[in-house]
């Protein structure tokens, strides 16, 4: 049940990440989410039984799931560490990290080969965890996970305040909490492995309860933190597009009045002419420039503008200055023309 809940949460993260996959330069988070979600899904009892029987019924699917898990954890840490760098430098291959990942994967395979596990089991460590080779098999995986999540959590807590966007600060905090809970999972698993070797079933049961709670908590916090930035960006983008459309609609009549005497030098259709990224911003800026030029060349054109026009100008100028850092040579245009108009 725990595996099914955790897998569902991770697959939800995958769905949140897919819409921006084409435009995203770094796909580490998506790769990590798919790998971890697949690993957790393979451990769902019904899927595990059918899958393991299909490849021989000797628990090879457990090995595949665990290798996928460490691969997912590696890519997860890479994505978070790169996000903390706060630059747009080209993605560099982490050769040392990949080498370490390869050594851990090889260690899992070697340890698995020495485990006597002839019958497919959905409770692999419970059924075979009393063997030293099985304890080593588990330790290789979870010590690696512990090291990676410790470093990742430390980076999140250390650099979260450097994030310019508030949603990134919240996301880093959530991921840091998730990494902390993942570390609790690691300690619980290693404790259960030792208790199993010693035959201490009471301690195993207590640690199993800690494992269940911290595992679900870790998945929820990690997924919430990883899903927040792309979802927040999409919401912000939609809000921005609505604001730009509203500003363009309000500014069009002002533009028509101010540039009526300069039809040959203005955009033929300001709402459709520019078809590039951030087209709304470019259209607003172009229209403001044309209005400014028209009022400078023909001051009498200001007499055609009413209070609503000046308000539309001010709103467009303020939006560009606050959201896009557009130098505002026309930033005081509406106020200046309104003042001059009142003087006349």
RODO-2510 file (C-alpha; in nm, 4 decimals, decimal comma):
residues 344
     n   res          X          Y          Z
     1     x     0,0000     0,0000     0,0000
     2     x     0,2844     0,2394     0,0916
     3     x     0,4558     0,1750    -0,2419
     4     x     0,1341     0,2387    -0,4349
     5     x     0,0707     0,5708    -0,2572
     6     x     0,4305     0,6863    -0,3077
     7     x     0,4287     0,5785    -0,6739
     8     x     0,1053     0,7705    -0,7334
     9     x     0,2566     1,0851    -0,5820
    10     x     0,5678     1,0585    -0,8021
    11     x     0,3671     0,9921    -1,1178
    12     x     0,1686     1,3050    -1,0298
    13     x     0,4998     1,4930    -1,0300
    14     x     0,5781     1,3499    -1,3745
    15     x     0,2470     1,4867    -1,5047
    16     x     0,3362     1,8304    -1,3638
    17     x     0,6744     1,8233    -1,5376
    18     x     0,5649     1,6973    -1,8807
    19     x     0,4041     2,0203    -2,0158
    20     x     0,7360     2,2085    -2,0095
    21     x     0,9568     1,9196    -2,1220
    22     x     1,0135     2,0530    -2,4754
    23     x     1,1391     2,3934    -2,3671
    24     x     1,3360     2,2815    -2,0608
    25     x     1,7141     2,2707    -2,1136
    26     x     1,7852     2,0331    -1,8268
    27     x     1,5735     1,7168    -1,8072
    28     x     1,7316     1,5767    -1,4904
    29     x     1,4179     1,6269    -1,2799
    30     x     1,1968     1,4526    -1,5346
    31     x     1,4422     1,1622    -1,5694
    32     x     1,4639     1,1351    -1,1903
    33     x     1,0868     1,1410    -1,1456
    34     x     1,0265     0,8743    -1,4121
    35     x     1,3030     0,6502    -1,2735
    36     x     1,1839     0,6762    -0,9112
    37     x     0,8169     0,6382    -1,0064
    38     x     0,8983     0,3283    -1,2132
    39     x     1,1062     0,1806    -0,9297
    40     x     0,8223     0,2311    -0,6814
    41     x     0,5642     0,0964    -0,9263
    42     x     0,7673    -0,2220    -0,9760
    43     x     0,7452    -0,2836    -0,6012
    44     x     0,3643    -0,2829    -0,6012
    45     x     0,2736    -0,6435    -0,5210
    46     x     0,0606    -0,7255    -0,8264
    47     x     0,3072    -0,5658    -1,0673
    48     x     0,6049    -0,7270    -0,8949
    49     x     0,4596    -1,0780    -0,9070
    50     x     0,3690    -1,0572    -1,2747
    51     x     0,6908    -0,8839    -1,3765
    52     x     0,9252    -1,1063    -1,1783
    53     x     0,7598    -1,4234    -1,3055
    54     x     0,8026    -1,2949    -1,6598
    55     x     1,1821    -1,2702    -1,6157
    56     x     1,2393    -1,5976    -1,4309
    57     x     1,0827    -1,5617    -1,0873
    58     x     1,4105    -1,5184    -0,8987
    59     x     1,3613    -1,1611    -0,7735
    60     x     1,5586    -0,9994    -1,0521
    61     x     1,2853    -0,7363    -1,0644
    62     x     1,3854    -0,6257    -0,7124
    63     x     1,7389    -0,5657    -0,8387
    64     x     1,6079    -0,3704    -1,1391
    65     x     1,3846    -0,1570    -0,9158
    66     x     1,6699    -0,0779    -0,6764
    67     x     1,9069     0,0199    -0,9571
    68     x     1,6367     0,2450    -1,1006
    69     x     1,5929     0,4013    -0,7561
    70     x     1,9613     0,4958    -0,7170
    71     x     1,9660     0,6267    -1,0755
    72     x     1,6610     0,8407    -0,9977
    73     x     1,8142     0,9718    -0,6750
    74     x     2,1326     1,0649    -0,8622
    75     x     1,9470     1,2648    -1,1292
    76     x     1,7274     1,4244    -0,8629
    77     x     2,0330     1,5533    -0,6774
    78     x     2,1898     1,6780    -1,0019
    79     x     1,8791     1,8775    -1,0898
    80     x     1,8629     2,0419    -0,7467
    81     x     2,2364     2,1148    -0,7302
    82     x     2,2260     2,2768    -1,0751
    83     x     1,9255     2,4875    -0,9766
    84     x     2,1234     2,6138    -0,6770
    85     x     2,4046     2,7366    -0,9043
    86     x     2,1867     3,0284    -1,0226
    87     x     2,3402     3,0534    -1,3685
    88     x     2,2582     2,9513    -1,7231
    89     x     2,5908     2,7848    -1,7978
    90     x     2,5730     2,4799    -2,0257
    91     x     2,5016     2,1541    -1,8453
    92     x     2,8280     1,9743    -1,7765
    93     x     2,8580     1,5987    -1,7436
    94     x     2,9230     1,4961    -1,3842
    95     x     3,1813     1,2252    -1,4509
    96     x     3,2713     1,1704    -1,0870
    97     x     2,9066     1,1352    -0,9862
    98     x     2,8347     0,9004    -1,2758
    99     x     3,1372     0,6894    -1,1833
   100     x     3,0158     0,6680    -0,8236
   101     x     2,6678     0,5730    -0,9479
   102     x     2,8217     0,3008    -1,1656
   103     x     3,0181     0,1613    -0,8693
   104     x     2,7039     0,1546    -0,6533
   105     x     2,5031    -0,0194    -0,9271
   106     x     2,7790    -0,2771    -0,9714
   107     x     2,7857    -0,3260    -0,5921
   108     x     2,4119    -0,3941    -0,5932
   109     x     2,4516    -0,6547    -0,8670
   110     x     2,7430    -0,8296    -0,6931
   111     x     2,5684    -0,8365    -0,3546
   112     x     2,2484    -0,9677    -0,5146
   113     x     2,4350    -1,2570    -0,6763
   114     x     2,5305    -1,3903    -0,3324
   115     x     2,1768    -1,3835    -0,1937
   116     x     1,9910    -1,7128    -0,1785
   117     x     1,6496    -1,6021    -0,3052
   118     x     1,5098    -1,8824    -0,5221
   119     x     1,1413    -1,7894    -0,4844
   120     x     0,9853    -1,4646    -0,6047
   121     x     0,8854    -1,2573    -0,3023
   122     x     0,7036    -0,9266    -0,2610
   123     x     0,8675    -0,9056     0,0841
   124     x     1,2226    -0,9546    -0,0334
   125     x     1,4110    -0,8142     0,2687
   126     x     1,1676    -0,9653     0,5189
   127     x     1,2075    -1,3102     0,3648
   128     x     1,5788    -1,2994     0,2843
   129     x     1,7146    -1,0126     0,4970
   130     x     1,8658    -1,2493     0,7567
   131     x     2,1468    -1,3219     0,5098
   132     x     2,4612    -1,1053     0,5352
   133     x     2,4640    -1,0657     0,1568
   134     x     2,1074    -0,9263     0,1664
   135     x     2,2022    -0,6828     0,4436
   136     x     2,4991    -0,5691     0,2317
   137     x     2,2705    -0,5396    -0,0735
   138     x     2,0379    -0,3085     0,1186
   139     x     2,3233    -0,1158     0,2799
   140     x     2,4889    -0,0374    -0,0549
   141     x     2,1679     0,1169    -0,1850
   142     x     2,0646     0,3109     0,1242
   143     x     2,4078     0,4381     0,2245
   144     x     2,4346     0,5849    -0,1251
   145     x     2,0874     0,7373    -0,0975
   146     x     2,1745     0,8726     0,2477
   147     x     2,4893     1,0447     0,1236
   148     x     2,3139     1,1968    -0,1775
   149     x     2,0070     1,3264     0,0076
   150     x     2,2251     1,4653     0,2880
   151     x     2,4261     1,6746     0,0430
   152     x     2,1139     1,7762    -0,1480
   153     x     1,9232     1,8743     0,1656
   154     x     2,2188     2,0776     0,2927
   155     x     2,2377     2,2676    -0,0381
   156     x     1,8631     2,3378    -0,0298
   157     x     1,8672     2,4813     0,3208
   158     x     2,1878     2,6758     0,2628
   159     x     2,0950     2,8408    -0,0670
   160     x     1,7162     2,8751    -0,0455
   161     x     1,7391     3,2418     0,0572
   162     x     1,9444     3,3232    -0,2532
   163     x     1,6518     3,2364    -0,4778
   164     x     1,5004     3,5486    -0,6340
   165     x     1,1500     3,4054    -0,6762
   166     x     0,9528     3,3336    -0,3596
   167     x     0,8188     3,0067    -0,5008
   168     x     1,1768     2,8841    -0,5482
   169     x     1,2526     2,9616    -0,1840
   170     x     0,9460     2,7663    -0,0748
   171     x     1,0349     2,4828    -0,3148
   172     x     1,3894     2,4543    -0,1800
   173     x     1,2543     2,4465     0,1754
   174     x     1,0087     2,1677     0,0893
   175     x     1,2808     1,9684    -0,0859
   176     x     1,5116     2,0181     0,2120
   177     x     1,2438     1,8810     0,4468
   178     x     1,1883     1,5912     0,2053
   179     x     1,5612     1,5133     0,2059
   180     x     1,5636     1,5220     0,5874
   181     x     1,2780     1,2714     0,5983
   182     x     1,4564     1,0589     0,3369
   183     x     1,7562     1,0500     0,5686
   184     x     1,5265     0,9188     0,8429
   185     x     1,4161     0,6488     0,5969
   186     x     1,7797     0,5514     0,5384
   187     x     1,8538     0,5266     0,9120
   188     x     1,5358     0,3202     0,9669
   189     x     1,6234     0,0778     0,6858
   190     x     1,9813     0,0290     0,8027
   191     x     1,8511    -0,0234     1,1557
   192     x     1,6035    -0,2853     1,0326
   193     x     1,8802    -0,4630     0,8423
   194     x     2,0970    -0,4899     1,1547
   195     x     1,7994    -0,5951     1,3711
   196     x     1,7071    -0,8633     1,1165
   197     x     2,0573    -1,0064     1,1209
   198     x     2,0419    -1,0168     1,5019
   199     x     1,6915    -1,1662     1,5022
   200     x     1,5455    -0,8701     1,6945
   201     x     1,1933    -0,8697     1,5507
   202     x     1,0572    -0,6190     1,8050
   203     x     1,3037    -0,3508     1,6956
   204     x     1,2292    -0,4319     1,3324
   205     x     0,8567    -0,3659     1,3862
   206     x     0,9215    -0,0318     1,5564
   207     x     1,1595     0,0802     1,2837
   208     x     0,9141    -0,0363     1,0170
   209     x     0,6552     0,2080     1,1543
   210     x     0,9129     0,4885     1,1406
   211     x     1,0017     0,3837     0,7855
   212     x     0,6406     0,3898     0,6627
   213     x     0,5650     0,7366     0,7995
   214     x     0,8943     0,8982     0,6944
   215     x     0,8888     0,7361     0,3495
   216     x     0,5466     0,8746     0,2594
   217     x     0,6383     1,2121     0,4096
   218     x     0,9634     1,2271     0,2129
   219     x     0,7863     1,1525    -0,1149
   220     x     0,5138     1,4121    -0,0502
   221     x     0,7558     1,6915     0,0445
   222     x     0,9992     1,6143    -0,2387
   223     x     0,7225     1,6024    -0,4987
   224     x     0,5609     1,9209    -0,3689
   225     x     0,8953     2,1023    -0,3826
   226     x     0,9827     1,9746    -0,7285
   227     x     0,6368     2,0416    -0,8746
   228     x     0,6023     2,3941    -0,7330
   229     x     0,8411     2,5850    -0,9692
   230     x     0,7003     2,4576    -1,3024
   231     x     0,3406     2,4909    -1,1843
   232     x     0,4052     2,8405    -1,0435
   233     x     0,5736     2,9478    -1,3679
   234     x     0,2775     2,8293    -1,5739
   235     x     0,0300     3,0098    -1,3477
   236     x     0,2421     3,3264    -1,3563
   237     x     0,2699     3,3059    -1,7354
   238     x    -0,1056     3,2727    -1,7795
   239     x    -0,1632     3,5670    -1,5468
   240     x     0,0956     3,7686    -1,7390
   241     x    -0,0692     3,6921    -2,0730
   242     x    -0,4099     3,7991    -1,9406
   243     x    -0,2613     4,1225    -1,8053
   244     x    -0,0858     4,1953    -2,1346
   245     x    -0,4040     4,1311    -2,3328
   246     x    -0,5965     4,3671    -2,1050
   247     x    -0,3290     4,6381    -2,1346
   248     x    -0,3115     4,6015    -2,5127
   249     x    -0,6868     4,6288    -2,5385
   250     x    -0,6876     4,9458    -2,3292
   251     x    -0,3918     5,1015    -2,5102
   252     x    -0,5081     5,0377    -2,8676
   253     x    -0,7570     5,3264    -2,8773
   254     x    -0,4952     5,5598    -2,7255
   255     x    -0,2467     5,4475    -2,9905
   256     x    -0,5039     5,5060    -3,2658
   257     x    -0,5676     5,8640    -3,1483
   258     x    -0,2047     5,9594    -3,0839
   259     x    -0,0685     5,8200    -3,4116
   260     x    -0,3582     5,9112    -3,6410
   261     x    -0,1452     6,1760    -3,8160
   262     x     0,1472     5,9329    -3,8638
   263     x    -0,0255     5,6324    -4,0168
   264     x     0,2548     5,5721    -4,2670
   265     x     0,5145     5,5317    -3,9897
   266     x     0,3303     5,3196    -3,7382
   267     x     0,2682     4,9478    -3,7087
   268     x    -0,0037     4,8338    -3,9456
   269     x    -0,1584     4,6075    -3,6831
   270     x     0,0126     4,6207    -3,3450
   271     x    -0,1788     4,3256    -3,2069
   272     x    -0,0610     4,0799    -3,4741
   273     x     0,2656     4,2103    -3,6147
   274     x     0,5119     4,0653    -3,3634
   275     x     0,5103     3,6880    -3,3363
   276     x     0,8073     3,6033    -3,1159
   277     x     0,8645     3,4980    -2,7558
   278     x     0,7094     3,7441    -2,5118
   279     x     0,5207     3,9021    -2,8015
   280     x     0,2811     4,0863    -2,5699
   281     x     0,5656     4,2775    -2,4087
   282     x     0,7132     4,3685    -2,7476
   283     x     0,3785     4,4925    -2,8741
   284     x     0,3216     4,7074    -2,5679
   285     x     0,6694     4,8548    -2,5899
   286     x     0,6378     4,9242    -2,9640
   287     x     0,3012     5,0951    -2,9188
   288     x     0,4351     5,3131    -2,6355
   289     x     0,7360     5,4115    -2,8466
   290     x     0,5086     5,5107    -3,1362
   291     x     0,2823     5,7110    -2,9036
   292     x     0,5847     5,8861    -2,7558
   293     x     0,7281     5,9656    -3,0991
   294     x     0,3927     6,0950    -3,2186
   295     x     0,3450     6,3244    -2,9173
   296     x     0,6988     6,4572    -2,9496
   297     x     0,6626     6,5298    -3,3209
   298     x     0,3077     6,6595    -3,2902
   299     x     0,2358     6,8000    -2,9401
   300     x    -0,1174     6,8912    -3,0455
   301     x    -0,1976     6,5194    -3,0605
   302     x    -0,2041     6,5179    -2,6799
   303     x    -0,5258     6,7223    -2,6990
   304     x    -0,6964     6,4169    -2,8500
   305     x    -0,6250     6,2081    -2,5417
   306     x    -0,8589     6,2026    -2,2427
   307     x    -0,8098     6,0887    -1,8830
   308     x    -0,8773     5,7238    -1,9708
   309     x    -0,6035     5,7359    -2,2357
   310     x    -0,3493     5,8759    -1,9923
   311     x    -0,4494     5,6080    -1,7409
   312     x    -0,3934     5,3364    -2,0017
   313     x    -0,0516     5,4850    -2,0813
   314     x     0,0472     5,4916    -1,7148
   315     x    -0,0638     5,1326    -1,6583
   316     x     0,1311     5,0074    -1,9600
   317     x     0,4439     5,2020    -1,8613
   318     x     0,4293     5,0811    -1,5019
   319     x     0,3804     4,7200    -1,6137
   320     x     0,6810     4,7249    -1,8467
   321     x     0,9010     4,8949    -1,5893
   322     x     0,8118     4,6557    -1,3063
   323     x     0,7928     4,3252    -1,4942
   324     x     1,0504     4,3555    -1,7684
   325     x     1,2885     4,6303    -1,6698
   326     x     1,2186     4,8258    -1,9882
   327     x     1,4022     5,1589    -1,9655
   328     x     1,1346     5,4155    -1,9216
   329     x     1,2183     5,7123    -2,1384
   330     x     0,8456     5,7131    -2,1815
   331     x     0,7999     5,6208    -1,8150
   332     x     0,6817     5,9709    -1,7258
   333     x     0,5158     6,0327    -2,0621
   334     x     0,1574     6,0003    -1,9424
   335     x     0,2117     6,2189    -1,6368
   336     x     0,4074     6,4793    -1,8343
   337     x     0,1477     6,5065    -2,1088
   338     x    -0,1353     6,5137    -1,8573
   339     x     0,0355     6,8018    -1,6757
   340     x     0,1026     6,9914    -1,9977
   341     x    -0,2518     6,9351    -2,1112
   342     x    -0,3840     7,0871    -1,7907
   343     x    -0,1510     7,3882    -1,8385
   344     x    -0,2969     7,4486    -2,1813
***
